Amino acid sequence: MKLMRVGEKGREIPVVEYQGAHYDASAAVKDFDPEFFATGGIESLRAALERGELSNADITGQRIGAPLTRPSAVICIGQNYVEHAAESGDAPPKLPIIFFKTPNTLTGPNDNIALPPGSEKSDWEVELVIVVGKQAAYLETEAEAAECIAGYTLADDLSERAYQIEDSGGQWSKGKCIKDYMPLGPVVVTADEFDPHDVALGSSVNGEPRQGSRTSDMIFSVEYIVKHLSHYMQLEPGDIISTGTPKGVALSGKFPYLKDGDVVEVEIEGIGQQRHRMVARS
C-alpha cells in the first residue's frame, strides 16, 4: 500500500493507493498520524480495503500534502554516504551522526518553499526516510529493528549552510529547522512492498542533474540506524528518520546554492518524485 494525504494545507484527507487505484481512507482512519501507526492502522486499513469498504478517490489536480502528520520527532542522519562525507571534507563516520529537525519543517512534496530572508546558502539533499511503526527502545538485533519499520518515504532535507556551519556554534540545528525545509512524500510505501537496500535516488535543480546514487552506498543500513538510535532515545510510532544524502550538493562547491525561482526535483525509485520551487519569503 501507499499512504498519502491530499487537499489544501492543514485540511488534507488520508488517501491510500492499492493495486493501482486510489481510495478515500477517511472512512477507516482519522489521519496518518502517530495514533494511526500506534494502533495497527496499516493492518486495519488493509482489511477495510479487502472488504471493499472504501470509496474511490479522484486526486487529479489536487494538492499532495506530506504523507503523514504530527510526528513526535524528525530525526536525521548526517554524512551516511561515503562520497558525501568526502565532499564535506570529513572521513566516513564510525557511528551515525544524529541531528533533529522540528515537525513544522514538514510540508508537501510539491509546495513552494520560502527561503529565509537574506539566505545565500540554501542547499538540497535527497534522502530516504524511515517511518517508525511501533515503539522501539534498546533493540538488540537488526531483525527487531526491521519489525519496527512501518514504511518508507522521500524527503528533501533542505539546509541553510551559513546558518548550519558559520552561525552554528558547533550544532547543525540552526540550518536545519527553517519552516517547510523538509518537503516529504508524495507517499509512504509500506515496508512489505519496499526493499530499501538498493534503490536509485537523485536530485536536479532547474532540470540539471545534481545527485545520483543508490541506497546500497549507505554506510549504515536502515535496520542498523533504528537499532542504534533505540539505545539513545525511545522511538515512537509515527516518528520519521531521514537516512542521509549522497554526494552532489551545493556544499561541495561544484554547484551554486539555491535562489529565488529555482526548481528542485528529488526522486527515489519506487517511492516517487518531488518538485518544489524556491521563492523569496514575502
PAZAPA-4460 file (N, C-alpha, C; in steps of 0.05 Angstrom, whole numbers, plus 32768, in hexadecimal, padded with zeros to 4 digits):
% residues 282
    n_x    n_y    n_z   ca_x   ca_y   ca_z    c_x    c_y    c_z   seq   type   mol
   8011   7FE8   8000   8000   8000   8000   8012   8019   8000     1      M     A
   8006   802E   7FF5   8013   8048   7FF6   8000   805C   8004     2      K     A
   800A   8069   8019   7FFA   807C   8028   8000   8098   801F     3      L     A
   7FEC   80A9   801C   7FF0   80C4   8014   7FDA   80D6   8020     4      M     A
   7FDE   80EF   8020   7FCB   8103   802B   7FC7   8118   8015     5      R     A
   7FAE   811E   800E   7FA9   8131   7FF9   7F96   8147   8003     6      V     A
   7F99   815F   7FF7   7F87   8175   7FFF   7F98   818D   8007     7      G     A
   7F8A   81A3   800C   7F99   81BC   8013   7FA7   81B8   802D     8      E     A
   7FBC   81C8   8031   7FCD   81C4   8049   7FBD   81C8   8062     9      K     A
   7FC0   81B5   8075   7FB2   81B6   808E   7F96   81A9   808D    10      G     A
   7F8D   81A2   8074   7F73   8195   8072   7F74   817C   8060    11      R     A
   7F8B   816F   8060   7F8F   8157   804F   7F7D   8140   8059    12      E     A
   7F77   812F   8047   7F69   8116   804E   7F7B   80FE   8048    13      I     A
   7F79   80E8   8057   7F89   80D1   8051   7F7F   80C1   8039    14      P     A
   7F91   80BA   8028   7F8B   80AA   8010   7F9E   8093   800F    15      V     A
   7F95   807C   8005   7FA6   8065   8002   7FA6   805C   7FE5    16      V     A
   7FBE   8056   7FDB   7FC0   804A   7FC0   7FC4   802C   7FC3    17      E     A
   7FB2   801D   7FB6   7FB2   8000   7FBA   7FAC   7FF3   7F9F    18      Y     A
   7FBE   7FE2   7F96   7FBB   7FD4   7F7D   7FB5   7FE7   7F66    19      Q     A
   7FC2   7FFE   7F66   7FC0   8011   7F50   7FA9   8025   7F51    20      G     A
   7F99   8023   7F66   7F82   8035   7F68   7F84   8045   7F83    21      A     A
   7F77   805D   7F83   7F78   806D   7F9B   7F5D   806C   7FA9    22      H     A
   7F5E   806B   7FC4   7F46   8068   7FD4   7F47   807D   7FEB    23      Y     A
   7F30   8088   7FF1   7F2D   809A   8008   7F2E   808A   8021    24      D     A
   7F43   808F   8032   7F47   807F   804A   7F39   808A   8062    25      A     A
   7F2D   80A2   805F   7F22   80AF   8077   7F0B   80A1   8083    26      S     A
   7EFE   808E   8075   7EE9   807D   8082   7EF4   8069   8095    27      A     A
   7F0E   8063   8093   7F1B   804F   80A4   7F2E   805B   80B8    28      A     A
   7F3B   8071   80B2   7F4F   807D   80C3   7F4B   809B   80C5    29      V     A
   7F53   80A7   80DB   7F51   80C5   80DE   7F66   80D2   80CD    30      K     A
   7F7F   80C8   80CF   7F95   80D4   80C0   7FAD   80C1   80C3    31      D     A
   7FC2   80C6   80B3   7FDA   80B7   80B6   7FEC   80C5   80C9    32      F     A
   7FE7   80C1   80E3   7FF4   80CF   80F9   7FFF   80BA   810C    33      D     A
   800C   80C2   8122   8017   80AF   8135   8002   809B   813F    34      P     A
   7FEA   80A3   8144   7FD5   8090   814D   7FD0   807A   8138    35      E     A
   7FCF   8082   811F   7FCB   806E   8109   7FE0   8059   810A    36      F     A
   7FFA   8061   810C   800F   804D   810C   8010   803D   8126    37      F     A
   8008   8049   813C   800A   803C   8156   7FF4   8027   815A    38      A     A
   7FDE   802A   814C   7FC7   8018   8151   7FC2   8004   813A    39      T     A
   7FD7   7FFD   812C   7FD4   7FEA   8116   7FC4   7FF4   80FF    40      G     A
   7FC7   800E   80F9   7FB8   801A   80E4   7FBC   800E   80C8    41      G     A
   7FD5   8006   80C3   7FDB   7FFB   80A8   7FCB   7FE1   80A4    42      I     A
   7FCB   7FD0   80B8   7FBC   7FB7   80B6   7F9E   7FBC   80B4    43      E     A
   7F94   7FCE   80C4   7F77   7FD4   80C3   7F6F   7FE0   80A8    44      S     A
   7F80   7FF1   809D   7F7B   7FFD   8083   7F7B   7FE8   806D    45      L     A
   7F8E   7FD6   806E   7F8F   7FC1   805A   7F76   7FAF   805C    46      R     A
   7F6D   7FA9   8074   7F55   7F99   8077   7F3D   7FA7   806C    47      A     A
   7F3A   7FC2   8070   7F24   7FD1   8066   7F24   7FD1   8047    48      A     A
   7F3C   7FD2   803B   7F3E   7FD1   801E   7F35   7FB6   8014    49      L     A
   7F3E   7FA1   8021   7F37   7F86   8018   7F19   7F80   801B    50      E     A
   7F0C   7F8E   802E   7EEF   7F8A   8031   7EDF   7F9C   801F    51      R     A
   7EED   7FAE   8010   7EE0   7FBF   7FFD   7ED1   7FD6   800A    52      G     A
   7EDB   7FDF   8022   7ECC   7FF3   8031   7ED3   8010   802A    53      E     A
   7EE8   8014   8019   7EF1   802F   8013   7EE9   8037   7FF7    54      L     A
   7EE1   8050   7FF4   7ED9   805A   7FDA   7EF1   8065   7FCA    55      S     A
   7EEE   8064   7FB0   7F03   806F   7F9F   7F07   808D   7FA3    56      N     A
   7F20   8095   7FA0   7F27   80B2   7FA2   7F34   80BC   7F89    57      A     A
   7F2A   80D2   7F7F   7F36   80DF   7F67   7F49   80F5   7F72    58      D     A
   7F63   80F1   7F6F   7F76   8104   7F79   7F80   8116   7F63    59      I     A
   7F75   8115   7F4B   7F7F   8125   7F35   7F7E   8142   7F3B    60      T     A
   7F94   8150   7F38   7F95   816C   7F3C   7F96   8175   7F58    61      G     A
   7F95   8163   7F6B   7F95   816B   7F87   7FB1   816E   7F92    62      Q     A
   7FB4   8180   7FA6   7FCE   8182   7FB3   7FD4   8169   7FC3    63      R     A
   7FED   8160   7FC2   7FF6   814A   7FD2   8005   8155   7FEA    64      I     A
   7FFC   814D   8002   8009   8155   801A   801E   8142   8023    65      G     A
   802C   8149   8039   803E   8135   8046   802D   811C   804C    66      A     A
   8038   8104   8047   8028   80EC   804A   8022   80E3   8066    67      P     A
   802E   80F0   807A   8027   80EB   8096   8029   8106   80A5    68      L     A
   801E   8106   80BD   801D   811F   80CB   8023   811C   80E9    69      T     A
   802C   8131   80F5   8030   8133   8112   8043   811E   811D    70      R     A
   805A   8118   8110   806D   8106   811D   8078   8113   8137    71      P     A
   807E   8102   814A   8089   810D   8163   80A6   8114   815F    72      S     A
   80B3   8108   814B   80CF   810E   8146   80D5   810C   8128    73      A     A
   80E6   811E   811F   80F1   811D   8103   810F   811A   8107    74      V     A
   8119   8102   8104   8135   80FB   810A   8144   80F8   80F0    75      I     A
   815C   8102   80EF   816B   8101   80D6   8187   80F6   80DB    76      C     A
   8192   80E8   80C7   81AC   80DD   80C8   81BE   80ED   80B5    77      I     A
   81D5   80F6   80BE   81E7   8105   80AE   81FD   80F4   80A2    78      G     A
   8205   80FC   8089   821C   80F0   807C   821B   80D1   807B    79      Q     A
   8205   80C7   8072   8202   80A9   8072   8209   809D   8057    80      N     A
   8215   80AC   8045   8220   80A2   802C   823D   80AA   802B    81      Y     A
   824F   8097   8024   826B   809C   8025   8273   80B4   8015    82      V     A
   8269   80B7   7FFD   8272   80CC   7FEB   8267   80E7   7FF4    83      E     A
   8250   80E8   8001   8246   8101   800C   8257   810A   8023    84      H     A
   825F   80F8   8035   8271   80FF   804A   828B   810B   803F    85      A     A
   8295   80FF   8029   82AE   8109   801D   82AA   8125   8012    86      A     A
   8294   812A   8004   8290   8145   7FF9   828B   815A   800E    87      E     A
   8284   8151   8027   8281   8163   803D   829B   8167   804C    88      S     A
   82B0   8158   8043   82CB   815B   804F   82CF   814A   8067    89      G     A
   82BF   8135   806B   82C1   8125   8082   82C5   8107   807B    90      D     A
   82D2   80F9   808E   82D4   80DC   808B   82B8   80CF   8090    91      A     A
   82B3   80B8   8085   829A   80AA   808B   8296   80A6   80A9    92      P     A
   827F   80AC   80B3   827A   80A9   80D0   827B   808B   80D9    93      P     A
   8285   8087   80F1   8285   806C   80FC   826B   8064   8109    94      K     A
   825C   8078   8111   8241   8075   811C   822F   808A   810F    95      L     A
   8215   8084   810F   8203   8098   8102   8204   80B3   8110    96      P     A
   8205   80C8   80FF   8203   80E3   8108   81E6   80EB   810A    97      I     A
   81DD   80F5   8120   81C0   80FA   8124   81BB   8118   8127    98      I     A
   81A6   8121   811A   819C   813C   8120   817D   813B   811D    99      F     A
   8170   8150   8125   8153   8151   8124   8149   8168   8114   100      F     A
   8131   8165   8109   8122   817B   80FD   8108   817E   810C   101      K     A
   80FC   8195   810C   80E3   8199   8119   80CC   818F   8107   102      T     A
   80B6   8186   8113   80A0   817B   8102   8094   8190   80EF   103      P     A
   8097   81AA   80F4   808C   81BD   80E1   809D   81C1   80C9   104      N     A
   80B3   81B2   80C7   80C2   81B2   80AE   80B5   81A1   8098   105      T     A
   80A1   8190   80A0   8094   817F   808D   8080   818F   807C   106      L     A
   8080   818A   8062   806D   8196   8050   8069   8183   8039   107      T     A
   8056   818A   8027   8051   8179   8010   8067   8177   7FFC   108      G     A
   8068   8162   7FED   807F   815D   7FDB   8081   8171   7FC4   109      P     A
   806B   817E   7FBD   806B   8190   7FA6   8065   81AD   7FAE   110      N     A
   8065   81B2   7FC8   8060   81CD   7FD1   8077   81E0   7FCB   111      D     A
   8071   81FA   7FC8   8086   820E   7FC7   8094   820F   7FE2   112      N     A
   80AE   8214   7FE2   80BD   8215   7FFA   80C9   8232   7FFD   113      I     A
   80C2   823F   8012   80CC   825A   8016   80E8   825B   8022   114      A     A
   80FA   8268   8015   8115   826C   801F   8115   827E   8037   115      L     A
   8126   827A   804A   8128   828D   8060   8132   82A8   8056   116      P     A
   812A   82BE   8062   8134   82D9   8059   8152   82DA   8059   117      P     A
   815D   82E2   8042   817A   82E5   8040   8189   82CB   803B   118      G     A
   817B   82B4   8038   8188   829B   8034   8199   829B   801B   119      S     A
   81B2   8293   801E   81C4   8290   8007   81CF   8274   8003   120      E     A
   81C9   8262   8016   81D6   8248   8016   81C1   8232   801B   121      K     A
   81AA   8233   8010   8196   821E   8013   819D   8207   7FFF   122      S     A
   819B   81EF   8009   81A5   81D7   7FFB   8190   81C1   7FFB   123      D     A
   8192   81AF   7FE8   8180   8199   7FE5   818D   817F   7FEF   124      W     A
   817E   816B   7FF7   8188   8150   7FFE   8171   813C   7FFB   125      E     A
   8173   812B   7FE7   8160   8116   7FE4   8165   8100   7FF8   126      V     A
   8150   80F6   8006   8154   80E3   801B   813D   80CE   801D   127      E     A
   8145   80B6   8022   8131   80A1   8029   812A   80A4   8046   128      L     A
   8110   80A2   804C   8106   80A7   8067   80F8   808E   8071   129      V     A
   80FF   8086   808A   80F3   8070   8098   80DB   807A   80A7   130      I     A
   80C4   806C   80A6   80AD   8073   80B7   80AC   805D   80CD   131      V     A
   80AD   8066   80E6   80AC   8054   80FD   8090   804A   8101   132      V     A
   808C   8030   8104   8071   8025   8107   806A   801C   8123   133      G     A
   807E   8018   8134   8078   8011   8150   808E   801B   8162   134      K     A
   8087   801D   817B   809B   8027   818F   80B4   8015   818E   135      Q     A
   80CB   8022   818F   80E4   8014   818E   80F7   801F   81A2   136      A     A
   8101   800D   81B4   8115   8015   81C8   8127   7FFE   81CE   137      A     A
   8141   8002   81CE   8155   7FEF   81D5   8153   7FD5   81C5   138      Y     A
   814F   7FD8   81AB   814D   7FC1   819A   8168   7FB2   8199   139      L     A
   8167   7F98   8198   8180   7F88   8199   8189   7F7F   817D   140      E     A
   8177   7F7D   816A   817E   7F72   8150   8172   7F84   813A   141      T     A
   817E   7F82   8122   8173   7F90   810B   8159   7F84   8102   142      E     A
   8155   7F6A   8107   813B   7F5E   8101   8125   7F6B   8112   143      A     A
   812A   7F70   812B   8117   7F7E   813C   8111   7F9A   8131   144      E     A
   8127   7FA7   8128   8124   7FC2   811C   8112   7FC1   8104   145      A     A
   8116   7FAE   80F3   8105   7FAC   80DA   80E8   7FAA   80E1   146      A     A
   80E1   7F9C   80F7   80C5   7F99   80FF   80B9   7FB3   8108   147      E     A
   80CA   7FC7   810E   80C0   7FE1   8118   80BD   7FF5   8101   148      C     A
   80C2   7FED   80E8   80C0   7FFF   80D2   80A5   7FFC   80C4   149      I     A
   8096   8011   80C3   807B   8010   80B6   807D   8014   8098   150      A     A
   8090   8024   808F   8092   802A   8072   80A8   803E   806D   151      G     A
   80A8   8048   8054   80BD   805A   804B   80B1   8070   803A   152      Y     A
   80BE   8087   803C   80B6   809D   802B   80CF   80AD   8022   153      T     A
   80CA   80C4   8015   80DF   80D4   8008   80DF   80EF   8015   154      L     A
   80F7   80FB   8019   80F9   8116   8023   810E   8125   8014   155      A     A
   810B   813F   8012   8121   8151   800B   8129   815F   8025   156      D     A
   813F   8156   8031   8149   8162   804A   8157   817C   8043   157      D     A
   8147   8191   803F   8152   81AB   8038   8161   81B6   8050   158      L     A
   8177   81C5   804A   8189   81CF   805E   8191   81EC   8056   159      S     A
   8194   81FD   806A   81A1   8217   8065   81BD   8215   8071   160      E     A
   81D1   8212   805F   81EC   820B   8068   81FA   8221   8079   161      R     A
   81F4   823A   8073   8200   824F   8084   81F6   824D   80A0   162      A     A
   81DC   8248   80A3   81D0   8244   80BE   81DC   822B   80CB   163      Y     A
   81DF   8216   80BB   81E7   81FC   80C5   8204   81FC   80CE   164      Q     A
   8216   8209   80BF   8232   8207   80C3   823E   8220   80D0   165      I     A
   8238   8237   80C4   8245   8250   80CC   8238   825C   80E6   166      E     A
   821E   8258   80E9   820F   8263   8100   8208   824E   8114   167      D     A
   8213   8236   8112   8208   821F   8121   8212   821D   813D   168      S     A
   822A   8225   8143   8235   8220   815D   823B   8202   8162   169      G     A
   823E   81F4   814C   8245   81D7   814D   822E   81C4   8149   170      G     A
   8215   81CE   814A   81FD   81BE   8145   81F2   81C5   8129   171      Q     A
   81E1   81B3   811E   81D7   81B7   8103   81BA   81C2   8103   172      W     A
   81AD   81C3   8119   8190   81C8   8119   8188   81E3   810D   173      S     A
   8199   81F8   8110   8192   8212   8105   818D   8210   80E7   174      K     A
   819C   81FF   80D9   819A   81FD   80BC   8186   81E9   80B3   175      G     A
   817A   81DA   80C5   8169   81C4   80BE   814B   81C8   80C5   176      K     A
   8145   81DB   80D7   812A   81DD   80E2   811A   81F4   80D6   177      C     A
   8121   81FE   80BF   8111   8213   80B2   80F6   8207   80AA   178      I     A
   80E1   8216   80AF   80C6   820C   80A8   80C4   8203   808B   179      K     A
   80B8   81EC   8087   80B4   81DF   806C   80CD   81D5   805F   180      D     A
   80E3   81D3   806E   80FC   81C9   8062   80FF   81AB   8063   181      Y     A
   80E8   819D   8063   80E8   8180   8062   80D0   8177   8051   182      M     A
   80CF   817D   8037   80BA   8173   8027   80BA   8154   8028   183      P     A
   80A2   8148   802C   80A0   812B   8031   808C   811F   801E   184      L     A
   8092   8107   8014   807F   80F9   8003   8089   80F7   7FE7   185      G     A
   8077   80EF   7FD5   805A   80F1   7FD6   804B   80DB   7FE6   186      P     A
   8058   80C5   7FEB   804A   80AE   7FF8   805C   80A2   800C   187      V     A
   804F   8093   801F   805D   807F   802F   8057   8064   8023   188      V     A
   806C   8056   801B   8068   803B   8011   806C   8028   8029   189      V     A
   8059   8016   802E   805A   8004   8045   8072   7FF1   8042   190      T     A
   807D   7FEA   8058   8096   7FDB   8059   8094   7FC0   804A   191      A     A
   807D   7FB4   8049   807A   7F9B   803B   807C   7F9D   801D   192      D     A
   807B   7FB6   8012   807C   7FBA   7FF5   8094   7FC9   7FEC   193      E     A
   80A8   7FCD   7FFE   80BF   7FDD   7FF6   80D9   7FD1   8002   194      F     A
   80ED   7FCC   7FF2   8107   7FC3   7FFB   8119   7FDC   7FFA   195      D     A
   8122   7FE5   8011   8131   7FFF   8012   814F   7FFC   800C   196      P     A
   8159   7FE4   8007   8176   7FDF   8008   8185   7FE5   7FEE   197      H     A
   8177   7FE7   7FD8   8185   7FED   7FBF   8172   7FFA   7FAB   198      D     A
   816A   8013   7FB0   8159   8021   7F9E   8167   803B   7F96   199      V     A
   8160   8045   7F7E   816C   805D   7F74   8160   8076   7F81   200      A     A
   8170   808A   7F85   8166   80A4   7F8F   8176   80BA   7F82   201      L     A
   8169   80D1   7F7D   8178   80E7   7F70   8169   8101   7F73   202      G     A
   8177   8116   7F69   816B   8131   7F6A   8174   8141   7F52   203      S     A
   8165   8156   7F4C   816D   8169   7F37   8163   8185   7F3F   204      S     A
   8170   8199   7F34   8168   81B5   7F38   8164   81C1   7F1D   205      V     A
   814D   81CC   7F18   8146   81D8   7EFE   814C   81C5   7EE7   206      N     A
   8146   81AB   7EEC   814A   8197   7ED7   8166   818D   7ED4   207      G     A
   8179   8197   7EE3   8195   818E   7EE1   819B   817A   7EF7   208      E     A
   81A6   8163   7EF0   81AB   814E   7F05   81BF   8158   7F1A   209      P     A
   81B9   8150   7F33   81CB   8156   7F49   81D4   813D   7F57   210      R     A
   81C2   812E   7F63   81C9   8116   7F71   81C0   80FD   7F61   211      Q     A
   81CE   80E7   7F65   81C6   80CE   7F59   81D5   80B8   7F66   212      G     A
   81C7   80A6   7F74   81D4   8091   7F82   81C0   807B   7F87   213      S     A
   81C8   8068   7F98   81B6   8052   7FA1   81B8   804E   7FBF   214      R     A
   81A3   8045   7FCB   81A3   8042   7FE8   81B7   802C   7FF1   215      T     A
   81C0   801B   7FDE   81D4   8007   7FE5   81EF   8015   7FED   216      S     A
   81F2   802F   7FE7   820A   803D   7FEF   8209   8049   800B   217      D     A
   81F2   8045   8019   81F0   8050   8034   8204   8042   8046   218      M     A
   8210   8051   8058   8223   8046   806C   8214   8035   8080   219      I     A
   81FE   803F   808A   81EE   8032   809E   81D3   802A   8092   220      F     A
   81CB   8011   8094   81B1   8008   8089   819A   8013   8099   221      S     A
   8182   8011   808E   816A   801A   809C   8167   800B   80B6   222      V     A
   816B   7FF1   80B6   8167   7FE1   80CE   817C   7FE9   80E3   223      E     A
   8195   7FED   80DB   81A9   7FF5   80EE   81A2   8010   80FB   224      Y     A
   8199   8022   80EA   8192   803D   80F4   817C   803B   810A   225      I     A
   8167   802C   8105   8152   8029   8118   815C   801C   8132   226      V     A
   816B   8007   812F   8176   7FF9   8146   8188   800C   8156   227      K     A
   819A   801A   8148   81AC   802C   8156   819D   8042   8164   228      H     A
   818B   804F   8157   817C   8065   8163   816D   805C   817C   229      L     A
   8163   8044   817B   8152   803A   8192   8161   8038   81AC   230      S     A
   817C   803A   81AB   818C   8039   81C3   8192   8055   81CE   231      H     A
   818A   8069   81BF   818E   8085   81C7   8174   8095   81CB   232      Y     A
   815F   808A   81C0   8144   8097   81C2   812F   8082   81BE   233      M     A
   8118   8087   81C9   8101   8075   81C4   80F3   807F   81AB   234      Q     A
   80F2   806F   8196   80E4   8076   817E   80C7   8070   8181   235      L     A
   80B6   8082   8177   8099   8080   817A   808C   807B   815F   236      E     A
   8075   806E   815E   8066   806B   8145   8061   8086   8138   237      P     A
   8066   8086   811E   8062   809F   810F   807A   80B1   810D   238      G     A
   808F   80AB   811D   80A9   80B9   811A   80B5   80B4   80FF   239      D     A
   80C4   80C6   80F5   80D2   80C2   80DB   80F0   80C5   80DF   240      I     A
   80FF   80B6   80CF   811C   80B6   80D0   8126   80BA   80B4   241      I     A
   8133   80D0   80AE   813E   80D5   8094   815B   80CB   8093   242      S     A
   8162   80BB   807F   8179   80A9   8081   8192   80B4   8074   243      T     A
   8193   80CD   806C   81AB   80D8   8060   81A9   80DB   8042   244      G     A
   81BC   80EA   8037   81BB   80F1   801B   81D5   80EA   800D   245      T     A
   81D4   80E4   7FF3   81ED   80DF   7FE4   81FA   80F8   7FDB   246      P     A
   8211   80F6   7FCE   8220   810D   7FC5   8211   811C   7FAF   247      K     A
   8219   8135   7FAB   820D   8145   7F96   81FD   815D   7FA0   248      G     A
   8204   8167   7FB9   81F6   817E   7FC4   8206   8197   7FBF   249      V     A
   81FA   81AE   7FC4   8208   81C7   7FBF   821F   81CB   7FD2   250      A     A
   821E   81BF   7FEA   8234   81C2   7FFD   824E   81B8   7FF1   251      L     A
   824D   81A7   7FDD   8265   819C   7FD0   8275   81B2   7FC2   252      S     A
   8269   81C8   7FBC   8276   81DE   7FAD   8274   81DA   7F8F   253      G     A
   8267   81C5   7F86   8264   81BF   7F69   824C   81CC   7F5D   254      K     A
   8239   81D4   7F6E   821F   81DE   7F64   8218   81F7   7F74   255      F     A
   8208   820A   7F68   81FF   8221   7F76   81E9   8219   7F8A   256      P     A
   81E7   8229   7F9F   81D2   8225   7FB3   81B7   822E   7FA7   257      Y     A
   81A1   8227   7FB4   8187   822D   7FAA   817F   824A   7FAD   258      L     A
   8170   8254   7F99   8167   8270   7F9A   814A   8271   7F92   259      K     A
   813E   8288   7F95   8122   828C   7F8E   811D   8283   7F71   260      D     A
   8109   8272   7F6D   8101   8269   7F53   810C   824E   7F4B   261      G     A
   8120   8244   7F5A   812C   822A   7F53   8118   8214   7F59   262      D     A
   8118   8200   7F47   8106   81E9   7F4A   8117   81D0   7F51   263      V     A
   8111   81C4   7F68   811F   81AC   7F71   810E   8194   7F6D   264      V     A
   8119   817F   7F62   810C   8165   7F5F   811C   8150   7F6D   265      E     A
   8110   8140   7F7D   811D   8129   7F8A   810C   8110   7F85   266      V     A
   8119   80F9   7F84   810A   80E1   7F7C   8117   80C9   7F89   267      E     A
   8107   80B5   7F91   8110   809B   7F99   8100   8086   7F8A   268      I     A
   810E   8074   7F7E   8102   805E   7F70   80EE   804F   7F82   269      E     A
   80D6   804B   7F78   80C2   803C   7F87   80B1   804D   7F9B   270      G     A
   80B9   8066   7F9F   80AA   8077   7FB1   809E   808F   7FA1   271      I     A
   80AE   809C   7F91   80A3   80B1   7F81   80B5   80C9   7F7F   272      G     A
   80AA   80E0   7F78   80B9   80F8   7F72   80AD   8110   7F80   273      Q     A
   80BD   8123   7F87   80B5   813D   7F90   80BE   8152   7F7D   274      Q     A
   80AF   8168   7F7C   80B7   817F   7F6B   80AE   8198   7F7A   275      R     A
   80C1   81A7   7F85   80BA   81BF   7F93   80CA   81D7   7F8A   276      H     A
   80BD   81EE   7F8A   80CA   8207   7F82   80D2   8217   7F9B   277      R     A
   80EB   8220   7F9A   80F4   8232   7FB0   80EC   824E   7FA9   278      M     A
   80E0   825C   7FBD   80D6   8277   7FB9   80DF   8289   7FCF   279      V     A
   80E1   82A3   7FC9   80E8   82B7   7FDE   80D2   82B8   7FF2   280      A     A
   80D9   82BA   800B   80C5   82BC   8021   80B7   82D7   8020   281      R     A
   809D   82D7   801F   808F   82F1   801D   808B   82FE   8038   282      S     A
***
